[in-house]
Amino acid sequence: MNFAHKSVLLDETIEGLAIKKDGTYVDGTLGGGGHAFHVLARLSEDARFVGVDQDAAAIQAATERLAPYRDTIKIDIVRDNYQKIPQILKDLGIAGVDGIVLDLGVSSYQLDTAERGFTYREDAPLDMRMDQRQEKTAKDIINDYSEEELFRVIRDYGEERFARSIARQICRARQQKTIETTGELNDLIRTAIPVKARNAGGHPSKRTFQAVRIECNQELAVLEQSIDRLIDLLNPGGRICIITFHSLEDRIVKRIFRTSENPCICPSDFPVCVCGRKSKGRVVTRKPILPSEEEIRDNSRSKSAKLRIFERT
């Protein structure tokens, strides 16, 4: 299957980067190279570009897509998690960059390739690993976590109001046999949710699958630990653009951007700051940039996307 994926908020992200022709840019979630291709189209031969992704299929697809620019622009493509960008740049001899892009969405390829185990719409092995070199899979979480741990994951990362019931149902079922597939998990979730709630809104498994995927890939922990370090890599005037797809991610980005702009922890009644914490820059987007109605019609998966931008001073 081809690595098909429509880049969300593409024009808004490219505009938000305020690209310098001779700058250095990083795409930390390279995917199929959609955002990267349009960044490269605006760079000169003096520029530099680094693409990072932990998915082998994404690396292959992006390498092919970006090939036309390899003769004119210095391009490095690295298979790794974006949390490693500081070390990757150090290894490449790059001290600072002018722009960073993070698109935190699961790619259409990953969702539509059943055997990756991300989708609740087809029966497949419980996997959900972004990086298939990783040992822990969704199957391990579903079968090895305690009921309390499952409840916490499903409640906190899926914001699922029936988390307790779902966790209990999973633990009962696995006493009889190991839960192996997405289809089996689907059936357990459906059984655990009241009929009236099942028939209202979207697919009953959506929130639980999201929660297990986040836990499997430690997505929120990686985001939380990375943003400050990525901002520190920006040259003066450099920008970081982050596209999120659910409220948990967006809250983290919003909070860290605001703290980076105004890190002072002095009491509000102090006449001057004495804590010594200095601002790293400014939040460009006071409110997140959302996809247009036209984009949502063209790509329904963009519906929940939010873009926030921070500029280094």
Backbone torsions as a table, in degrees:
resi	resn	phi	psi	omega
1	MET	NA	135.6	179.3
2	ASN	-71.6	150.1	179.2
3	PHE	-78.9	81.6	-179.2
4	ALA	-91.6	127.8	178.9
5	HIS	-161.9	127.1	177.1
6	LYS	-87.5	124.7	179.8
7	SER	-69.5	124.2	-177.2
8	VAL	-83.3	143.9	178.7
9	LEU	49.5	42.0	-174.1
10	LEU	-62.1	-55.8	-177.5
11	ASP	-61.9	-40.2	-178.6
12	GLU	-65.4	-37.2	179.1
13	THR	-69.5	-44.9	179.9
14	ILE	-62.4	-43.0	177.6
15	GLU	-65.5	-40.2	-178.1
16	GLY	-65.0	-27.5	179.6
17	LEU	-70.8	-21.0	-177.2
18	ALA	49.4	59.2	-168.9
19	ILE	-63.7	132.8	171.5
20	LYS	-97.2	132.9	-173.3
21	LYS	-57.2	-36.2	-176.1
22	ASP	-103.3	20.6	-175.5
23	GLY	-83.1	178.4	177.1
24	THR	-116.1	126.0	-174.0
25	TYR	-129.5	148.8	-178.7
26	VAL	-128.3	130.8	168.1
27	ASP	-108.7	110.4	-174.1
28	GLY	-84.7	-9.9	176.6
29	THR	-132.5	70.0	-165.7
30	LEU	-58.3	-38.3	-178.4
31	GLY	55.1	-137.2	179.1
32	GLY	-82.8	3.5	176.8
33	GLY	89.9	17.8	-177.1
34	GLY	-63.0	-56.4	177.0
35	HIS	-64.4	-41.4	-177.4
36	ALA	-59.2	-42.4	-179.0
37	PHE	-57.2	-42.3	-177.4
38	HIS	-77.9	-26.7	171.7
39	VAL	-66.3	-49.8	-178.3
40	LEU	-60.0	-33.2	-179.6
41	ALA	-63.9	-17.9	-177.7
42	ARG	-105.9	6.8	-177.9
43	LEU	-105.0	154.4	176.5
44	SER	-97.5	177.9	-178.1
45	GLU	-68.7	-12.7	177.9
46	ASP	-87.0	-4.1	-175.8
47	ALA	-84.0	173.7	176.4
48	ARG	-142.3	145.5	-177.6
49	PHE	-137.4	136.3	176.5
50	VAL	-125.0	126.7	177.2
51	GLY	-113.4	133.9	-176.6
52	VAL	-129.6	133.6	172.6
53	ASP	-157.8	147.3	-178.9
54	GLN	-93.7	-5.4	-177.7
55	ASP	-94.8	123.9	-177.0
56	ALA	-61.2	-39.6	179.9
57	ALA	-64.7	-37.9	178.0
58	ALA	-65.1	-43.1	179.4
59	ILE	-59.2	-44.9	-179.7
60	GLN	-63.9	-45.6	-178.4
61	ALA	-65.3	-43.8	-178.8
62	ALA	-67.6	-38.2	178.4
63	THR	-58.5	-42.3	178.8
64	GLU	-69.4	-43.1	-176.3
65	ARG	-67.5	-35.6	-176.3
66	LEU	-89.2	-1.5	-177.2
67	ALA	-52.8	-38.4	-178.9
68	PRO	-59.0	-20.6	-178.0
69	TYR	-96.3	-5.5	-173.5
70	ARG	-66.3	-27.0	-178.2
71	ASP	-78.0	-17.5	-175.5
72	THR	-115.2	-24.9	-176.5
73	ILE	-126.2	140.2	177.5
74	LYS	-72.4	113.2	-177.2
75	ILE	-121.7	130.5	173.2
76	ASP	-120.6	129.0	178.3
77	ILE	-118.6	124.8	-172.1
78	VAL	-126.7	132.5	175.2
79	ARG	-89.1	105.7	179.7
80	ASP	-170.4	174.8	176.5
81	ASN	-84.0	145.9	-177.1
82	TYR	-62.3	-17.7	176.6
83	GLN	-65.5	-17.0	180.0
84	LYS	-91.5	3.6	-177.2
85	ILE	-54.0	-43.2	178.8
86	PRO	-55.7	-42.5	179.5
87	GLN	-72.4	-37.7	178.5
88	ILE	-60.1	-46.2	-179.8
89	LEU	-65.9	-38.4	177.4
90	LYS	-60.9	-44.2	179.5
91	ASP	-63.9	-30.0	-179.8
92	LEU	-87.7	-1.4	-180.0
93	GLY	75.3	26.8	-179.1
94	ILE	-104.9	119.1	-175.4
95	ALA	-87.0	-31.4	-178.4
96	GLY	-155.7	159.1	-178.1
97	VAL	-130.5	163.7	-177.7
98	ASP	-101.1	-9.8	178.2
99	GLY	-169.6	145.3	178.0
100	ILE	-134.2	137.0	175.9
101	VAL	-118.6	133.3	170.0
102	LEU	-128.3	117.9	173.5
103	ASP	-109.7	104.9	-168.9
104	LEU	-85.4	6.3	-178.8
105	GLY	-75.7	151.8	170.3
106	VAL	-72.4	133.1	-176.1
107	SER	-70.3	155.4	175.7
108	SER	-58.9	-36.3	178.6
109	TYR	-60.2	-46.8	-179.0
110	GLN	-64.9	-40.9	179.4
111	LEU	-67.7	-38.3	-172.8
112	ASP	-89.2	-9.3	176.0
113	THR	-94.0	100.5	-169.5
114	ALA	-55.1	-40.4	-174.0
115	GLU	-67.3	-10.9	175.5
116	ARG	-76.2	-16.8	172.9
117	GLY	76.6	17.6	179.9
118	PHE	-85.0	-27.6	-170.8
119	THR	-96.0	144.8	175.5
120	TYR	-94.1	2.4	-176.0
121	ARG	-91.3	-10.9	178.0
122	GLU	-136.6	153.2	179.4
123	ASP	-85.5	124.7	-176.5
124	ALA	-158.5	166.5	176.9
125	PRO	-58.5	143.1	177.6
126	LEU	-73.8	100.9	-177.0
127	ASP	-120.5	-81.8	175.9
128	MET	70.4	14.4	177.9
129	ARG	-80.0	127.9	170.9
130	MET	-69.3	-40.2	178.7
131	ASP	-111.2	110.0	-173.8
132	GLN	-74.9	0.8	171.5
133	ARG	-82.0	-16.1	180.0
134	GLN	-68.3	142.8	-178.4
135	GLU	-79.3	-47.8	-175.6
136	LYS	-69.3	132.3	176.4
137	THR	-119.6	173.2	175.6
138	ALA	-60.7	-32.7	178.3
139	LYS	-60.3	-40.2	178.9
140	ASP	-64.4	-41.0	-179.9
141	ILE	-64.3	-48.0	-176.5
142	ILE	-65.0	-35.1	-174.7
143	ASN	-97.4	-21.0	-173.3
144	ASP	-108.0	-25.8	-178.7
145	TYR	-70.5	146.8	174.9
146	SER	-69.2	166.6	178.5
147	GLU	-59.7	-39.8	-179.4
148	GLU	-66.8	-39.0	178.2
149	GLU	-66.7	-42.4	177.3
150	LEU	-62.4	-44.2	177.7
151	PHE	-57.0	-46.6	-179.4
152	ARG	-61.0	-46.0	-179.0
153	VAL	-61.7	-48.7	-175.8
154	ILE	-68.9	-37.2	178.6
155	ARG	-70.4	-48.8	-172.3
156	ASP	-77.6	-41.6	-174.5
157	TYR	-95.2	-21.4	178.0
158	GLY	-104.6	-11.9	-175.7
159	GLU	48.6	43.8	-176.0
160	GLU	-94.7	120.4	-175.9
161	ARG	-73.4	-15.5	177.5
162	PHE	-104.3	27.7	-176.5
163	ALA	-58.0	-41.9	-178.7
164	ARG	-62.3	-46.1	-179.6
165	SER	-64.2	-40.9	-179.5
166	ILE	-66.3	-45.1	179.0
167	ALA	-60.5	-42.1	179.6
168	ARG	-64.6	-42.0	-179.2
169	GLN	-65.1	-40.3	178.0
170	ILE	-61.9	-46.0	-177.3
171	CYS	-66.1	-36.2	175.6
172	ARG	-64.1	-46.0	-175.7
173	ALA	-66.0	-38.4	-175.8
174	ARG	-75.5	-10.4	171.8
175	GLN	-69.4	-24.9	179.6
176	GLN	-88.3	-41.7	179.6
177	LYS	-161.4	157.3	176.5
178	THR	-65.0	136.8	177.0
179	ILE	-85.2	116.7	-169.3
180	GLU	-105.5	-31.2	-167.5
181	THR	-127.1	163.5	176.4
182	THR	-64.0	-34.3	179.0
183	GLY	-63.5	-42.7	177.4
184	GLU	-62.6	-43.0	179.0
185	LEU	-64.4	-41.7	176.2
186	ASN	-53.9	-47.7	-177.7
187	ASP	-62.6	-39.8	-180.0
188	LEU	-67.3	-40.7	178.8
189	ILE	-64.3	-44.1	-179.7
190	ARG	-60.2	-41.1	179.6
191	THR	-66.0	-33.4	-174.5
192	ALA	-80.3	-17.9	-176.7
193	ILE	-100.2	132.3	178.8
194	PRO	-55.6	147.5	-175.1
195	VAL	-55.8	-45.0	-177.7
196	LYS	-60.3	-41.9	179.3
197	ALA	-71.0	-34.7	178.7
198	ARG	-61.7	-37.0	-174.6
199	ASN	-86.0	-4.3	179.7
200	ALA	-103.5	136.6	175.8
201	GLY	77.2	-149.8	-174.9
202	GLY	-83.0	-163.1	-178.4
203	HIS	-62.6	133.2	-177.1
204	PRO	-62.9	-19.9	-177.8
205	SER	-91.1	-8.3	-171.0
206	LYS	-55.3	-49.3	-174.9
207	ARG	-69.2	-39.9	-179.7
208	THR	-67.7	-42.0	178.7
209	PHE	-63.0	-41.6	176.6
210	GLN	-58.6	-45.2	-177.6
211	ALA	-62.4	-45.3	-178.5
212	VAL	-66.7	-39.3	178.2
213	ARG	-62.7	-44.7	179.0
214	ILE	-60.7	-43.8	179.1
215	GLU	-65.7	-43.1	-177.9
216	CYS	-59.7	-41.1	-176.0
217	ASN	-101.2	2.9	-180.0
218	GLN	51.1	43.2	-171.2
219	GLU	-63.1	-44.3	-177.1
220	LEU	-72.5	-37.2	178.2
221	ALA	-63.9	-42.9	179.1
222	VAL	-62.9	-44.2	179.5
223	LEU	-62.1	-48.2	-179.4
224	GLU	-56.9	-41.3	-175.7
225	GLN	-80.7	-15.2	-169.6
226	SER	-100.4	-33.9	-167.7
227	ILE	-59.1	-47.7	179.9
228	ASP	-57.1	-44.5	-177.3
229	ARG	-68.0	-32.6	178.0
230	LEU	-72.0	-40.2	176.1
231	ILE	-59.6	-38.8	-179.8
232	ASP	-64.2	-21.0	-179.8
233	LEU	-81.9	-14.3	-175.6
234	LEU	-74.2	137.6	170.0
235	ASN	-71.3	161.1	175.2
236	PRO	-53.5	130.1	-176.8
237	GLY	86.5	-9.3	178.7
238	GLY	-70.8	153.7	-176.1
239	ARG	-129.1	146.9	172.0
240	ILE	-116.5	129.2	179.5
241	CYS	-114.2	122.6	-178.7
242	ILE	-123.2	124.1	177.9
243	ILE	-104.5	120.9	178.5
244	THR	-110.5	165.3	-176.8
245	PHE	-131.3	1.1	170.7
246	HIS	-152.2	163.7	-169.2
247	SER	-61.6	-31.5	-178.3
248	LEU	-63.5	-44.5	177.3
249	GLU	-65.2	-46.7	-175.1
250	ASP	-61.3	-39.1	179.1
251	ARG	-61.7	-40.7	179.5
252	ILE	-63.6	-47.7	-179.0
253	VAL	-62.6	-46.9	-179.5
254	LYS	-58.5	-46.1	-177.4
255	ARG	-65.8	-46.3	-177.0
256	ILE	-69.8	-38.2	175.5
257	PHE	-59.9	-45.8	-178.9
258	ARG	-64.3	-40.7	179.2
259	THR	-67.3	-35.6	178.2
260	SER	-66.9	-32.1	177.5
261	GLU	-76.2	-41.9	-177.2
262	ASN	-133.9	82.4	-174.8
263	PRO	-84.1	-1.9	-175.2
264	CYS	-58.8	132.8	179.7
265	ILE	-114.8	14.1	179.1
266	CYS	-69.8	147.6	175.0
267	PRO	-55.9	146.4	-174.1
268	SER	-62.2	-22.0	-178.3
269	ASP	-89.4	1.6	176.0
270	PHE	-72.3	133.8	-179.0
271	PRO	-70.2	-29.9	178.5
272	VAL	-138.7	157.9	178.9
273	CYS	-75.0	131.5	177.2
274	VAL	-122.0	-1.8	-177.6
275	CYS	-77.7	-20.6	175.4
276	GLY	82.3	3.0	-179.2
277	ARG	-80.1	129.3	-174.8
278	LYS	-105.4	143.1	176.7
279	SER	-65.3	142.2	177.4
280	LYS	-93.5	-13.4	-177.6
281	GLY	162.6	-149.4	-176.6
282	ARG	-135.7	148.7	174.1
283	VAL	-80.1	118.9	-179.1
284	VAL	-76.2	-36.4	-175.4
285	THR	-106.1	99.6	177.8
286	ARG	-65.7	-35.1	170.8
287	LYS	-120.8	148.7	-178.5
288	PRO	-65.3	149.5	173.9
289	ILE	-83.4	129.7	-176.6
290	LEU	-110.2	156.9	177.6
291	PRO	-67.2	149.4	177.8
292	SER	-72.8	163.6	176.2
293	GLU	-59.4	-35.8	178.9
294	GLU	-64.2	-43.9	179.3
295	GLU	-64.8	-40.8	179.2
296	ILE	-63.0	-40.2	176.7
297	ARG	-62.9	-38.7	-177.1
298	ASP	-77.7	-31.0	-177.4
299	ASN	-144.1	95.9	-174.7
300	SER	-61.7	-24.0	-179.5
301	ARG	-72.0	-9.5	178.2
302	SER	-84.4	-6.9	-170.1
303	LYS	-54.6	-40.8	-175.2
304	SER	-94.6	5.8	-175.0
305	ALA	-72.1	143.2	174.5
306	LYS	-138.1	134.0	179.3
307	LEU	-111.3	126.8	173.1
308	ARG	-122.7	145.6	-173.4
309	ILE	-131.4	137.3	177.2
310	PHE	-127.3	139.4	-180.0
311	GLU	-117.2	131.0	179.6
312	ARG	-79.1	143.5	174.9
313	THR	-110.2	NA	NA
